[in-house]
Amino acid sequence: MVHPNVITNAGLDPKEWSGFARGIGVSRLAALRYGIKDIRYFTNGDLRFAKSFS
């Protein structure tokens, strides 16, 4: 579900509108391709993880 603040920022009334967001990001695709169990590894800043792809 889309947070009401997002609806408000789009100039709509969250009492009248709601939303559902979905999708697959690049990090999730890479996790599937390389068998990575936790996509948070992509954003935690651990250089050992990043160097494992070089």
Biopython code that builds the backbone (N, CA, C, O; Angstrom):
import numpy as np
from Bio.PDB.StructureBuilder import StructureBuilder

atoms = [
    (1, "MET", "N", (0.838, -1.180, 0.000)),
    (1, "MET", "CA", (0.000, 0.000, 0.000)),
    (1, "MET", "C", (0.885, 1.246, 0.000)),
    (1, "MET", "O", (1.966, 1.268, 0.589)),
    (2, "VAL", "N", (0.405, 2.252, -0.661)),
    (2, "VAL", "CA", (1.123, 3.522, -0.742)),
    (2, "VAL", "C", (0.759, 4.373, 0.477)),
    (2, "VAL", "O", (-0.412, 4.506, 0.832)),
    (3, "HIS", "N", (1.778, 4.937, 1.101)),
    (3, "HIS", "CA", (1.574, 5.769, 2.291)),
    (3, "HIS", "C", (0.732, 6.997, 1.923)),
    (3, "HIS", "O", (0.916, 7.571, 0.850)),
    (4, "PRO", "N", (-0.189, 7.401, 2.804)),
    (4, "PRO", "CA", (-1.029, 8.574, 2.519)),
    (4, "PRO", "C", (-0.241, 9.846, 2.214)),
    (4, "PRO", "O", (-0.710, 10.688, 1.449)),
    (5, "ASN", "N", (0.937, 9.999, 2.794)),
    (5, "ASN", "CA", (1.756, 11.185, 2.497)),
    (5, "ASN", "C", (2.169, 11.226, 1.030)),
    (5, "ASN", "O", (2.273, 12.303, 0.445)),
    (6, "VAL", "N", (2.402, 10.076, 0.442)),
    (6, "VAL", "CA", (2.765, 10.020, -0.977)),
    (6, "VAL", "C", (1.584, 10.482, -1.821)),
    (6, "VAL", "O", (1.752, 11.232, -2.783)),
    (7, "ILE", "N", (0.395, 10.032, -1.454)),
    (7, "ILE", "CA", (-0.819, 10.448, -2.169)),
    (7, "ILE", "C", (-1.008, 11.962, -2.049)),
    (7, "ILE", "O", (-1.323, 12.633, -3.032)),
    (8, "THR", "N", (-0.816, 12.496, -0.838)),
    (8, "THR", "CA", (-0.949, 13.937, -0.607)),
    (8, "THR", "C", (0.070, 14.717, -1.424)),
    (8, "THR", "O", (-0.268, 15.736, -2.026)),
    (9, "ASN", "N", (1.321, 14.245, -1.452)),
    (9, "ASN", "CA", (2.370, 14.928, -2.213)),
    (9, "ASN", "C", (2.104, 14.909, -3.715)),
    (9, "ASN", "O", (2.635, 15.738, -4.454)),
    (10, "ALA", "N", (1.288, 13.972, -4.158)),
    (10, "ALA", "CA", (0.910, 13.919, -5.573)),
    (10, "ALA", "C", (-0.258, 14.857, -5.872)),
    (10, "ALA", "O", (-0.728, 14.933, -7.007)),
    (11, "GLY", "N", (-0.726, 15.578, -4.833)),
    (11, "GLY", "CA", (-1.811, 16.524, -5.024)),
    (11, "GLY", "C", (-3.196, 15.896, -4.970)),
    (11, "GLY", "O", (-4.164, 16.482, -5.457)),
    (12, "LEU", "N", (-3.298, 14.711, -4.383)),
    (12, "LEU", "CA", (-4.574, 14.004, -4.288)),
    (12, "LEU", "C", (-4.998, 13.880, -2.833)),
    (12, "LEU", "O", (-4.177, 14.006, -1.923)),
    (13, "ASP", "N", (-6.261, 13.637, -2.625)),
    (13, "ASP", "CA", (-6.809, 13.459, -1.279)),
    (13, "ASP", "C", (-6.700, 11.984, -0.892)),
    (13, "ASP", "O", (-7.318, 11.136, -1.535)),
    (14, "PRO", "N", (-5.919, 11.661, 0.156)),
    (14, "PRO", "CA", (-5.755, 10.251, 0.535)),
    (14, "PRO", "C", (-7.035, 9.598, 1.049)),
    (14, "PRO", "O", (-7.096, 8.375, 1.170)),
    (15, "LYS", "N", (-8.069, 10.409, 1.356)),
    (15, "LYS", "CA", (-9.355, 9.825, 1.759)),
    (15, "LYS", "C", (-10.137, 9.328, 0.543)),
    (15, "LYS", "O", (-11.029, 8.489, 0.666)),
    (16, "GLU", "N", (-9.789, 9.859, -0.631)),
    (16, "GLU", "CA", (-10.454, 9.445, -1.868)),
    (16, "GLU", "C", (-9.614, 8.469, -2.681)),
    (16, "GLU", "O", (-10.152, 7.672, -3.449)),
    (17, "TRP", "N", (-8.302, 8.530, -2.513)),
    (17, "TRP", "CA", (-7.396, 7.741, -3.341)),
    (17, "TRP", "C", (-6.533, 6.828, -2.478)),
    (17, "TRP", "O", (-6.194, 7.163, -1.343)),
    (18, "SER", "N", (-6.193, 5.696, -3.021)),
    (18, "SER", "CA", (-5.218, 4.799, -2.395)),
    (18, "SER", "C", (-4.358, 4.231, -3.514)),
    (18, "SER", "O", (-4.647, 4.424, -4.695)),
    (19, "GLY", "N", (-3.326, 3.544, -3.138)),
    (19, "GLY", "CA", (-2.455, 2.998, -4.165)),
    (19, "GLY", "C", (-1.767, 1.735, -3.695)),
    (19, "GLY", "O", (-1.669, 1.453, -2.501)),
    (20, "PHE", "N", (-1.301, 0.995, -4.665)),
    (20, "PHE", "CA", (-0.555, -0.223, -4.398)),
    (20, "PHE", "C", (0.668, -0.191, -5.292)),
    (20, "PHE", "O", (0.549, -0.028, -6.506)),
    (21, "ALA", "N", (1.838, -0.343, -4.704)),
    (21, "ALA", "CA", (3.080, -0.286, -5.466)),
    (21, "ALA", "C", (3.727, -1.659, -5.481)),
    (21, "ALA", "O", (3.736, -2.367, -4.474)),
    (22, "ARG", "N", (4.261, -2.020, -6.620)),
    (22, "ARG", "CA", (4.996, -3.278, -6.727)),
    (22, "ARG", "C", (6.036, -3.140, -7.828)),
    (22, "ARG", "O", (5.987, -2.219, -8.643)),
    (23, "GLY", "N", (6.941, -4.040, -7.833)),
    (23, "GLY", "CA", (7.958, -4.015, -8.867)),
    (23, "GLY", "C", (9.171, -4.813, -8.437)),
    (23, "GLY", "O", (9.262, -5.277, -7.301)),
    (24, "ILE", "N", (10.090, -4.962, -9.354)),
    (24, "ILE", "CA", (11.326, -5.682, -9.057)),
    (24, "ILE", "C", (12.479, -4.760, -9.431)),
    (24, "ILE", "O", (12.581, -4.297, -10.567)),
    (25, "GLY", "N", (13.330, -4.507, -8.472)),
    (25, "GLY", "CA", (14.442, -3.603, -8.692)),
    (25, "GLY", "C", (15.690, -4.328, -9.167)),
    (25, "GLY", "O", (15.749, -5.558, -9.187)),
    (26, "VAL", "N", (16.672, -3.549, -9.544)),
    (26, "VAL", "CA", (17.935, -4.097, -10.026)),
    (26, "VAL", "C", (18.612, -4.925, -8.942)),
    (26, "VAL", "O", (19.193, -5.971, -9.232)),
    (27, "SER", "N", (18.542, -4.463, -7.690)),
    (27, "SER", "CA", (19.196, -5.209, -6.612)),
    (27, "SER", "C", (18.549, -6.580, -6.421)),
    (27, "SER", "O", (19.244, -7.558, -6.145)),
    (28, "ARG", "N", (17.242, -6.658, -6.563)),
    (28, "ARG", "CA", (16.574, -7.956, -6.424)),
    (28, "ARG", "C", (16.942, -8.880, -7.586)),
    (28, "ARG", "O", (17.130, -10.080, -7.387)),
    (29, "LEU", "N", (17.044, -8.331, -8.787)),
    (29, "LEU", "CA", (17.463, -9.143, -9.934)),
    (29, "LEU", "C", (18.885, -9.669, -9.741)),
    (29, "LEU", "O", (19.166, -10.834, -10.021)),
    (30, "ALA", "N", (19.778, -8.802, -9.260)),
    (30, "ALA", "CA", (21.156, -9.228, -9.011)),
    (30, "ALA", "C", (21.209, -10.285, -7.918)),
    (30, "ALA", "O", (21.991, -11.231, -8.010)),
    (31, "ALA", "N", (20.389, -10.136, -6.887)),
    (31, "ALA", "CA", (20.348, -11.125, -5.809)),
    (31, "ALA", "C", (19.901, -12.476, -6.344)),
    (31, "ALA", "O", (20.458, -13.508, -5.971)),
    (32, "LEU", "N", (18.911, -12.476, -7.206)),
    (32, "LEU", "CA", (18.464, -13.736, -7.810)),
    (32, "LEU", "C", (19.556, -14.340, -8.684)),
    (32, "LEU", "O", (19.793, -15.548, -8.640)),
    (33, "ARG", "N", (20.220, -13.503, -9.477)),
    (33, "ARG", "CA", (21.260, -13.977, -10.404)),
    (33, "ARG", "C", (22.451, -14.574, -9.666)),
    (33, "ARG", "O", (22.978, -15.607, -10.079)),
    (34, "TYR", "N", (22.880, -13.937, -8.579)),
    (34, "TYR", "CA", (24.082, -14.361, -7.865)),
    (34, "TYR", "C", (23.794, -15.167, -6.608)),
    (34, "TYR", "O", (24.722, -15.503, -5.873)),
    (35, "GLY", "N", (22.539, -15.483, -6.345)),
    (35, "GLY", "CA", (22.190, -16.313, -5.197)),
    (35, "GLY", "C", (22.394, -15.632, -3.855)),
    (35, "GLY", "O", (22.711, -16.296, -2.868)),
    (36, "ILE", "N", (22.221, -14.331, -3.804)),
    (36, "ILE", "CA", (22.388, -13.574, -2.564)),
    (36, "ILE", "C", (21.074, -13.636, -1.792)),
    (36, "ILE", "O", (20.012, -13.311, -2.325)),
    (37, "LYS", "N", (21.157, -14.051, -0.546)),
    (37, "LYS", "CA", (19.952, -14.284, 0.249)),
    (37, "LYS", "C", (19.305, -13.015, 0.789)),
    (37, "LYS", "O", (18.096, -12.991, 1.019)),
    (38, "ASP", "N", (20.084, -11.965, 0.995)),
    (38, "ASP", "CA", (19.573, -10.754, 1.641)),
    (38, "ASP", "C", (19.961, -9.533, 0.810)),
    (38, "ASP", "O", (21.147, -9.222, 0.701)),
    (39, "ILE", "N", (18.988, -8.836, 0.224)),
    (39, "ILE", "CA", (19.314, -7.703, -0.649)),
    (39, "ILE", "C", (19.847, -6.498, 0.119)),
    (39, "ILE", "O", (20.332, -5.548, -0.494)),
    (40, "ARG", "N", (19.767, -6.519, 1.436)),
    (40, "ARG", "CA", (20.328, -5.411, 2.218)),
    (40, "ARG", "C", (21.843, -5.341, 2.088)),
    (40, "ARG", "O", (22.433, -4.301, 2.378)),
    (41, "TYR", "N", (22.486, -6.422, 1.659)),
    (41, "TYR", "CA", (23.932, -6.386, 1.438)),
    (41, "TYR", "C", (24.305, -5.320, 0.405)),
    (41, "TYR", "O", (25.399, -4.760, 0.464)),
    (42, "PHE", "N", (23.412, -5.038, -0.531)),
    (42, "PHE", "CA", (23.709, -4.062, -1.573)),
    (42, "PHE", "C", (23.784, -2.637, -1.040)),
    (42, "PHE", "O", (24.410, -1.782, -1.667)),
    (43, "THR", "N", (23.169, -2.366, 0.084)),
    (43, "THR", "CA", (23.115, -0.991, 0.590)),
    (43, "THR", "C", (23.808, -0.786, 1.930)),
    (43, "THR", "O", (23.763, 0.319, 2.471)),
    (44, "ASN", "N", (24.449, -1.811, 2.481)),
    (44, "ASN", "CA", (25.030, -1.647, 3.816)),
    (44, "ASN", "C", (26.431, -1.041, 3.804)),
    (44, "ASN", "O", (26.955, -0.713, 4.868)),
    (45, "GLY", "N", (27.055, -0.882, 2.637)),
    (45, "GLY", "CA", (28.347, -0.219, 2.543)),
    (45, "GLY", "C", (29.552, -1.089, 2.846)),
    (45, "GLY", "O", (30.655, -0.564, 3.000)),
    (46, "ASP", "N", (29.384, -2.392, 2.935)),
    (46, "ASP", "CA", (30.497, -3.301, 3.222)),
    (46, "ASP", "C", (31.325, -3.502, 1.949)),
    (46, "ASP", "O", (30.854, -4.099, 0.981)),
    (47, "LEU", "N", (32.556, -3.000, 1.963)),
    (47, "LEU", "CA", (33.408, -3.092, 0.777)),
    (47, "LEU", "C", (33.789, -4.525, 0.443)),
    (47, "LEU", "O", (34.037, -4.841, -0.721)),
    (48, "ARG", "N", (33.838, -5.394, 1.439)),
    (48, "ARG", "CA", (34.152, -6.802, 1.153)),
    (48, "ARG", "C", (33.098, -7.398, 0.231)),
    (48, "ARG", "O", (33.421, -8.175, -0.667)),
    (49, "PHE", "N", (31.856, -7.040, 0.448)),
    (49, "PHE", "CA", (30.778, -7.524, -0.415)),
    (49, "PHE", "C", (30.950, -6.978, -1.834)),
    (49, "PHE", "O", (30.851, -7.729, -2.805)),
    (50, "ALA", "N", (31.207, -5.678, -1.953)),
    (50, "ALA", "CA", (31.368, -5.061, -3.271)),
    (50, "ALA", "C", (32.563, -5.644, -4.015)),
    (50, "ALA", "O", (32.487, -5.875, -5.222)),
    (51, "LYS", "N", (33.661, -5.883, -3.313)),
    (51, "LYS", "CA", (34.863, -6.423, -3.950)),
    (51, "LYS", "C", (34.677, -7.857, -4.419)),
    (51, "LYS", "O", (35.415, -8.322, -5.288)),
    (52, "SER", "N", (33.710, -8.560, -3.863)),
    (52, "SER", "CA", (33.492, -9.945, -4.285)),
    (52, "SER", "C", (32.984, -10.024, -5.720)),
    (52, "SER", "O", (32.956, -11.110, -6.300)),
    (53, "PHE", "N", (32.583, -8.897, -6.307)),
    (53, "PHE", "CA", (32.099, -8.871, -7.686)),
    (53, "PHE", "C", (33.148, -8.370, -8.668)),
    (53, "PHE", "O", (32.882, -8.306, -9.868)),
    (54, "SER", "N", (34.329, -8.014, -8.187)),
    (54, "SER", "CA", (35.351, -7.496, -9.105)),
    (54, "SER", "C", (36.306, -8.573, -9.552)),
    (54, "SER", "O", (37.225, -8.302, -10.325)),
]
sb = StructureBuilder()
sb.init_structure("model")
sb.init_model(0)
sb.init_chain("A")
sb.init_seg("    ")
for serial, (resi, resn, name, xyz) in enumerate(atoms, 1):
    if name == "N":
        sb.init_residue(resn, " ", resi, " ")
    sb.init_atom(name, np.array(xyz, "f"), 0.0, 1.0, " ", f" {name:<3s}", serial, name[0])
structure = sb.get_structure()
